Amino acid sequence: MNSFFHSVTLDPEKCKGCINCIKRCPTEAIRVRNGKATILAERCIDCGECIRVCPHHAKKAVCDTLSVLNDYEYTIALPAPSLYAQFNHLEDVEIVLNALLMLGFDDVFEVSKAAELVSDATRKYMARPGLLKPVISSACPAVTRLIRVRFPSLIDHVLPFNAPVEVAARLARKQAIKKNGLSPEKIGTIFISPCPAKVTASKMPLGTQKSAVSAVVAISEVYPQLLHHMNADTVGTISAQSGKIGVSWASSSGESAALLNDNYLAADGIENVIRVLEDLEDEKFENLDFIELNACNAGCIGGVLTVENPYIARTKLKRLRKYLPVSLNHDPVESPVLDWDTPLEYTPVLKLDDDFSVAMEKMSRMEQIEAHLPGLDCGSCGAPSCHALAEDVVRGIASEDECIYKFRENFSVLVDNIHKLDGMIPQSLLNRKEERHDTD
């Protein structure tokens, strides 16, 4: 399990041992032990929720820096459509695209262009006879990892297409090779990302053996440097190659709307996502064709690596796409670029033991332990819930006494026993003790 790469990391020096993060983690991947939080690597899905809620900034996302431009002979910027929503009064996407060139990139390939290609392919995919529905979008890597860990019965519902950023990276590299004749390793495809989950997806991708994304830089790093180059004079070198459909992917329901099918559900925010997946697992939805899920509030514009309030960003995005064409991309995408080459498989990180009979015994013991816990889910023990503490006890990484209420109960029993023992001391021993005291 230690081979996992995670963009979300913890700085122990800044951690104060509060329990904000453990209560919000969707996979119960965080514990507080000895006054410091720890992240269980095998459970983390890099959604970044702990970064969002940590008041001490002890959680952070590890990303590449713009110095990565020096590592390649030819560099291509892959701007996420959520980047456009960060700027005030932006009326032309081309200003951003050309500012990226002035920042040091050799070329730009819009992820929103790839999003339109994925949307077109998804519309055709949805028309296949006998398709298992509802189809769940695979665009958010945090959600895909969540399904793989917590909802294995829904894996077959996940759309087996690469996310737009992966499609963009593959097309951009192919285009650069044809244009310049460079070998692939000399071409750097640099994604400008709104969230840490996409950083992890470039290092440990799902659905493909190797990602075509060379590096991932946070929007929050690129944004202030782009401002110096943002003016009307930057328009002209590169023309925008995407329309409303591609740019709309930046906010929740943008991907679904592109399917031209109203029989969809779109949810954003990790807690809402979990609620939808639980209801889907319980077969509460009928006659639903497509489900779009985004771990971040309001969609990618709410990622923790962005700089603008997500709801203000949504307004900016709406204004920006007002005069855009509907779509500029309808060409079919080749299978090696679009389709997964590796199936999504269940990762049983939550199971108690590889041996089924042993796992059942541990489950029974867990239920017994949990029944004796107060059921308050207060988090004072360092686990997010009483159920999680019972699991930790069974796994041998915690004890029941770490529950403050259980400890207080046991301490009260101990005090009562001491009082009882005190009352049982023979009078002769007490007299002898008093005589010794008087002699001294």
Wavefront OBJ file of the C-alpha trace (Angstrom):
o trace
v 0.000 0.000 0.000
v 2.925 2.338 0.518
v 3.427 2.439 -3.259
v 0.461 4.800 -3.579
v 1.177 8.330 -4.733
v -0.923 11.050 -3.129
v -1.033 14.708 -3.966
v -2.721 15.438 -0.624
v -0.087 15.496 2.106
v 0.145 16.407 5.787
v 2.546 18.770 7.518
v 2.873 17.401 11.094
v 4.452 20.641 12.312
v 1.294 22.606 11.507
v -1.155 19.969 12.695
v -2.769 20.817 16.043
v -4.623 17.545 16.437
v -8.100 18.965 15.907
v -10.693 16.671 14.375
v -12.034 18.825 11.532
v -10.455 16.629 8.880
v -11.480 13.227 10.249
v -15.143 14.213 10.335
v -15.193 15.271 6.670
v -13.072 12.582 5.007
v -15.382 10.507 2.756
v -13.373 7.282 3.123
v -12.418 7.647 6.816
v -8.785 7.851 5.739
v -7.610 10.121 8.580
v -6.936 9.407 12.249
v -5.620 11.604 15.046
v -3.137 9.765 17.242
v -0.799 11.263 19.844
v -2.074 14.736 19.051
v -1.315 14.570 15.311
v -3.337 13.584 12.262
v -2.203 10.732 10.038
v -3.479 9.842 6.562
v -4.107 6.188 5.707
v -2.589 6.087 2.226
v -4.563 3.087 1.005
v -7.882 4.827 1.686
v -7.169 8.390 0.532
v -8.846 9.397 -2.760
v -7.182 12.855 -2.913
v -10.500 14.706 -2.990
v -8.868 17.574 -1.078
v -11.723 17.947 1.410
v -9.241 17.869 4.305
v -7.317 20.731 2.693
v -10.524 22.704 2.465
v -11.545 22.269 6.119
v -8.183 22.329 7.943
v -8.024 25.623 9.904
v -4.268 25.292 10.445
v -3.297 24.647 6.791
v -1.654 21.388 7.806
v -2.959 19.643 4.679
v -1.641 20.694 1.303
v -1.481 19.488 -2.283
v 1.841 18.562 -3.846
v 1.990 19.849 -7.438
v 4.623 20.640 -10.013
v 5.863 24.210 -10.359
v 6.277 26.263 -13.514
v 9.981 25.447 -13.421
v 8.949 22.146 -15.033
v 8.916 24.068 -18.321
v 12.710 23.805 -18.276
v 12.546 20.006 -18.320
v 11.232 19.742 -21.874
v 12.295 20.976 -25.277
v 8.696 21.749 -26.255
v 5.924 22.481 -23.753
v 2.154 22.493 -24.229
v -0.206 24.115 -21.732
v -3.431 22.207 -21.044
v -5.679 24.792 -19.357
v -8.704 23.426 -17.521
v -11.882 25.332 -18.440
v -12.186 26.270 -14.755
v -9.120 28.505 -15.256
v -11.210 30.928 -17.326
v -13.637 31.434 -14.439
v -10.935 32.874 -12.172
v -10.578 36.230 -13.932
v -12.671 39.366 -13.554
v -14.370 40.791 -16.639
v -12.891 38.171 -18.990
v -14.803 38.296 -22.261
v -12.451 36.392 -24.558
v -10.837 33.030 -23.828
v -8.097 33.838 -26.323
v -6.653 36.399 -23.898
v -5.878 33.564 -21.466
v -4.570 31.252 -24.175
v -2.133 33.809 -25.513
v -1.088 34.870 -22.021
v 0.003 31.267 -21.460
v 2.335 31.594 -24.449
v 3.801 34.765 -22.986
v 4.291 32.888 -19.723
v 6.699 30.515 -21.462
v 4.665 27.732 -23.043
v 5.324 26.850 -26.684
v 1.756 25.856 -27.454
v -1.695 25.560 -25.867
v -4.292 22.816 -26.215
v -7.623 23.536 -24.570
v -8.991 20.820 -22.302
v -12.421 22.217 -23.150
v -11.785 21.158 -26.768
v -11.178 17.603 -25.612
v -14.294 17.866 -23.415
v -16.396 18.518 -26.500
v -14.923 15.449 -28.171
v -15.672 13.342 -25.095
v -19.222 14.729 -24.992
v -19.762 13.776 -28.618
v -18.417 10.266 -28.007
v -20.574 9.895 -24.885
v -23.738 10.795 -26.795
v -22.986 7.972 -29.231
v -22.096 5.611 -26.370
v -25.404 6.328 -24.634
v -27.279 5.242 -27.760
v -25.866 1.707 -27.646
v -28.549 -0.969 -27.239
v -28.534 -2.953 -23.991
v -26.344 -0.419 -22.186
v -26.290 -0.701 -18.384
v -27.847 2.505 -17.050
v -27.487 4.900 -15.463
v -24.014 5.603 -16.782
v -21.771 7.368 -14.245
v -19.310 9.969 -15.493
v -15.618 9.100 -15.128
v -14.420 12.705 -15.444
v -13.802 13.320 -11.720
v -10.925 11.075 -10.574
v -11.846 11.512 -6.893
v -15.323 10.121 -7.556
v -13.951 7.252 -9.644
v -11.573 6.322 -6.819
v -14.411 6.615 -4.311
v -16.498 4.146 -6.320
v -13.552 1.775 -6.576
v -13.091 1.809 -2.797
v -16.594 2.165 -1.344
v -19.097 1.238 -4.056
v -17.736 -1.766 -5.988
v -21.222 -2.815 -7.140
v -21.382 0.368 -9.245
v -18.093 -0.100 -11.112
v -19.824 -1.476 -14.211
v -21.867 1.734 -14.459
v -18.783 3.956 -14.848
v -18.222 5.445 -18.320
v -15.078 3.702 -19.725
v -13.667 6.851 -21.307
v -10.576 8.841 -20.428
v -11.188 12.217 -18.819
v -10.895 15.281 -21.117
v -7.463 16.208 -19.721
v -6.067 12.802 -20.672
v -7.613 13.017 -24.133
v -6.204 16.552 -24.525
v -2.703 15.433 -23.504
v -2.698 12.573 -26.011
v -4.015 14.683 -28.871
v -1.667 17.570 -28.054
v 1.397 15.315 -28.018
v 0.370 13.619 -31.252
v -0.146 17.021 -32.856
v 3.248 18.313 -31.641
v 5.083 15.244 -32.922
v 3.538 15.723 -36.342
v 4.292 19.453 -36.311
v 7.863 19.444 -34.992
v 9.121 15.902 -35.485
v 10.247 15.718 -31.839
v 10.380 12.483 -29.900
v 7.581 12.091 -27.297
v 9.912 12.379 -24.281
v 10.991 15.866 -25.362
v 7.401 17.129 -25.335
v 5.911 18.245 -22.023
v 2.124 18.336 -21.641
v 1.443 20.525 -18.598
v -2.049 20.472 -17.117
v -3.202 23.567 -15.204
v -5.367 21.936 -12.563
v -8.126 23.015 -10.171
v -7.762 20.031 -7.815
v -5.263 17.567 -6.293
v -7.154 14.493 -7.517
v -6.058 15.302 -11.051
v -2.446 15.495 -9.879
v -2.774 11.964 -8.529
v -4.509 10.862 -11.735
v -1.439 11.871 -13.742
v 0.865 9.814 -11.508
v -1.426 6.835 -10.800
v -4.123 6.901 -13.494
v -7.274 4.805 -13.522
v -8.447 3.259 -16.769
v -5.076 3.521 -18.437
v -1.636 2.117 -17.691
v 0.211 5.389 -18.238
v -0.993 8.975 -18.394
v 0.048 11.268 -21.239
v 0.091 14.227 -18.828
v 3.724 15.115 -18.097
v 3.156 17.456 -15.151
v 0.384 19.232 -13.241
v 0.585 22.838 -12.052
v -2.018 24.383 -9.745
v -4.280 27.138 -11.031
v -3.407 29.065 -7.866
v 0.249 29.208 -8.970
v -0.407 30.143 -12.582
v -3.138 32.716 -11.911
v -1.055 35.580 -10.422
v 1.617 35.228 -13.094
v -0.940 35.219 -15.892
v -2.402 38.507 -14.656
v 0.742 40.333 -15.799
v 0.091 39.212 -19.374
v -3.675 39.599 -19.472
v -4.610 42.400 -21.824
v -6.270 42.855 -25.178
v -2.888 42.950 -26.969
v -2.329 39.262 -26.196
v -5.140 38.213 -28.547
v -4.079 37.017 -31.990
v -1.463 34.245 -31.843
v -3.790 31.411 -30.793
v -7.494 31.135 -31.551
v -10.004 29.474 -29.243
v -11.075 26.014 -30.398
v -13.978 25.243 -28.093
v -17.487 26.522 -27.458
v -20.144 26.555 -24.748
v -20.230 22.788 -24.361
v -16.523 22.470 -23.596
v -16.257 25.506 -21.323
v -19.394 24.448 -19.414
v -17.607 21.323 -18.164
v -16.011 23.592 -15.537
v -19.190 23.727 -13.448
v -21.621 21.133 -12.192
v -24.128 19.803 -14.761
v -22.015 21.120 -17.655
v -21.053 17.639 -18.805
v -24.622 16.358 -18.487
v -26.125 19.249 -20.434
v -23.796 18.431 -23.328
v -25.521 15.062 -23.776
v -28.685 16.812 -24.993
v -30.667 14.470 -22.761
v -32.668 15.793 -19.825
v -32.858 12.416 -18.115
v -29.778 12.982 -15.973
v -28.763 13.765 -12.405
v -25.872 16.060 -11.476
v -24.524 16.376 -7.936
v -21.536 18.230 -6.516
v -19.829 18.234 -3.125
v -18.415 14.993 -1.747
v -21.179 14.480 0.827
v -23.888 14.859 -1.821
v -21.957 12.524 -4.112
v -21.893 9.825 -1.430
v -25.620 10.241 -0.820
v -26.350 9.775 -4.539
v -24.116 6.706 -4.792
v -25.761 5.151 -1.730
v -29.217 5.741 -3.223
v -28.073 4.329 -6.554
v -26.691 1.265 -4.805
v -30.075 0.844 -3.092
v -31.781 1.076 -6.511
v -33.750 4.192 -5.606
v -33.413 5.714 -9.076
v -35.595 4.592 -11.953
v -35.284 5.339 -15.668
v -32.204 7.530 -15.198
v -29.726 7.618 -18.081
v -26.698 9.541 -16.829
v -25.197 10.654 -13.531
v -22.595 13.403 -13.303
v -20.754 13.609 -9.982
v -18.182 16.186 -8.890
v -16.338 15.903 -5.582
v -15.911 19.678 -5.321
v -18.732 22.095 -4.582
v -20.104 23.646 -7.798
v -17.862 21.362 -9.861
v -14.246 21.921 -10.912
v -14.558 25.668 -10.311
v -14.774 24.739 -6.623
v -11.466 22.856 -6.548
v -9.078 23.611 -3.697
v -6.356 24.705 -6.148
v -8.478 27.541 -7.556
v -8.481 31.131 -6.282
v -12.048 32.357 -6.828
v -15.177 31.639 -4.796
v -16.912 28.841 -6.752
v -20.274 30.580 -6.919
v -18.757 33.811 -8.149
v -16.737 31.745 -10.620
v -19.950 30.181 -11.876
v -21.361 33.633 -12.614
v -18.170 34.600 -14.437
v -18.317 31.416 -16.475
v -21.929 32.049 -17.429
v -21.045 35.524 -18.656
v -17.994 34.264 -20.580
v -19.817 31.565 -22.521
v -22.720 33.846 -23.452
v -21.310 34.709 -26.862
v -19.497 31.432 -27.574
v -20.634 29.039 -30.304
v -22.329 25.883 -29.038
v -19.486 23.552 -30.017
v -16.519 23.495 -32.380
v -15.571 19.818 -32.140
v -17.477 16.828 -33.506
v -14.761 14.688 -35.036
v -14.665 11.044 -33.880
v -11.848 10.258 -31.452
v -9.633 7.239 -32.054
v -10.110 4.410 -29.579
v -6.515 4.480 -28.173
v -7.020 8.138 -27.294
v -10.498 7.862 -25.820
v -11.138 4.363 -24.455
v -9.803 2.905 -21.243
v -7.170 0.229 -21.787
v -7.315 -0.993 -18.186
v -10.587 -1.984 -16.469
v -11.618 -0.329 -13.234
v -11.262 -2.855 -10.422
v -12.452 -2.953 -6.837
v -9.757 -2.113 -4.298
v -10.739 -3.842 -1.038
v -8.944 -1.476 1.328
v -11.870 -1.564 3.765
v -11.969 -5.344 4.244
v -10.868 -6.665 7.623
v -8.929 -9.721 6.451
v -8.082 -11.658 3.288
v -9.468 -14.817 4.897
v -13.272 -14.626 4.731
v -13.866 -16.611 7.933
v -11.378 -14.466 9.855
v -12.972 -11.320 8.440
v -16.392 -12.504 9.649
v -15.004 -13.142 13.125
v -13.523 -9.651 13.195
v -16.802 -8.195 11.970
v -18.648 -9.944 14.801
v -16.130 -8.600 17.320
v -16.467 -5.121 15.800
v -20.219 -5.208 16.333
v -19.742 -6.247 19.959
v -17.231 -3.447 20.588
v -19.388 -0.845 18.860
v -22.395 -1.910 20.922
v -20.463 -0.976 24.085
v -19.383 2.421 22.745
v -21.618 5.476 23.339
v -22.557 5.944 19.666
v -21.938 9.699 19.780
v -19.442 9.757 16.881
v -17.751 12.726 18.573
v -14.280 12.073 17.159
v -12.542 12.695 20.496
v -10.849 9.299 20.237
v -9.140 10.338 17.008
v -11.390 8.189 14.807
v -14.269 9.715 12.823
v -16.961 7.510 14.380
v -17.581 4.830 16.979
v -17.784 2.334 14.132
v -14.334 3.437 12.909
v -12.887 3.135 16.424
v -14.302 -0.389 16.736
v -12.656 -1.213 13.417
v -9.337 0.238 14.608
v -9.547 -1.857 17.798
v -10.127 -5.025 15.779
v -7.238 -4.109 13.466
v -5.011 -3.690 16.535
v -4.191 -0.006 16.041
v -6.338 1.400 18.893
v -7.937 0.413 22.182
v -11.426 0.928 23.574
v -9.985 3.155 26.315
v -9.231 5.785 23.681
v -12.935 6.580 23.828
v -13.075 9.378 26.411
v -16.512 8.261 27.600
v -15.409 4.651 27.927
v -12.281 5.791 29.756
v -14.348 7.933 32.138
v -16.681 5.002 32.772
v -13.755 2.671 33.522
v -12.117 5.317 35.702
v -15.345 5.718 37.713
v -15.474 1.968 38.249
v -11.853 2.045 39.405
v -12.560 4.853 41.888
v -15.589 2.965 43.235
v -13.465 -0.155 43.681
v -10.824 1.834 45.572
v -13.520 3.179 47.923
v -14.829 -0.331 48.469
v -11.333 -1.614 49.209
v -10.791 1.264 51.619
v -13.917 0.212 53.532
v -12.667 -3.368 53.705
v -9.380 -2.560 55.497
v -9.411 -4.213 58.999
v -9.615 -1.824 61.966
v -6.487 -3.359 63.494
v -4.433 -2.273 60.478
v -5.836 1.238 60.694
v -4.993 1.408 64.455
v -1.467 0.195 63.790
v -1.075 2.854 61.104
v -2.227 5.562 63.561
v 0.163 4.337 66.278
v 3.080 4.467 63.846
v 2.098 8.007 62.863
v 1.998 9.099 66.536
v 5.422 7.580 67.205
v 6.926 9.495 64.287
l 1 2 3 4 5 6 7 8 9 10 11 12 13 14 15 16 17 18 19 20 21 22 23 24 25 26 27 28 29 30 31 32 33 34 35 36 37 38 39 40 41 42 43 44 45 46 47 48 49 50 51 52 53 54 55 56 57 58 59 60 61 62 63 64 65 66 67 68 69 70 71 72 73 74 75 76 77 78 79 80 81 82 83 84 85 86 87 88 89 90 91 92 93 94 95 96 97 98 99 100 101 102 103 104 105 106 107 108 109 110 111 112 113 114 115 116 117 118 119 120 121 122 123 124 125 126 127 128 129 130 131 132 133 134 135 136 137 138 139 140 141 142 143 144 145 146 147 148 149 150 151 152 153 154 155 156 157 158 159 160 161 162 163 164 165 166 167 168 169 170 171 172 173 174 175 176 177 178 179 180 181 182 183 184 185 186 187 188 189 190 191 192 193 194 195 196 197 198 199 200 201 202 203 204 205 206 207 208 209 210 211 212 213 214 215 216 217 218 219 220 221 222 223 224 225 226 227 228 229 230 231 232 233 234 235 236 237 238 239 240 241 242 243 244 245 246 247 248 249 250 251 252 253 254 255 256 257 258 259 260 261 262 263 264 265 266 267 268 269 270 271 272 273 274 275 276 277 278 279 280 281 282 283 284 285 286 287 288 289 290 291 292 293 294 295 296 297 298 299 300 301 302 303 304 305 306 307 308 309 310 311 312 313 314 315 316 317 318 319 320 321 322 323 324 325 326 327 328 329 330 331 332 333 334 335 336 337 338 339 340 341 342 343 344 345 346 347 348 349 350 351 352 353 354 355 356 357 358 359 360 361 362 363 364 365 366 367 368 369 370 371 372 373 374 375 376 377 378 379 380 381 382 383 384 385 386 387 388 389 390 391 392 393 394 395 396 397 398 399 400 401 402 403 404 405 406 407 408 409 410 411 412 413 414 415 416 417 418 419 420 421 422 423 424 425 426 427 428 429 430 431 432 433 434 435 436 437 438 439 440
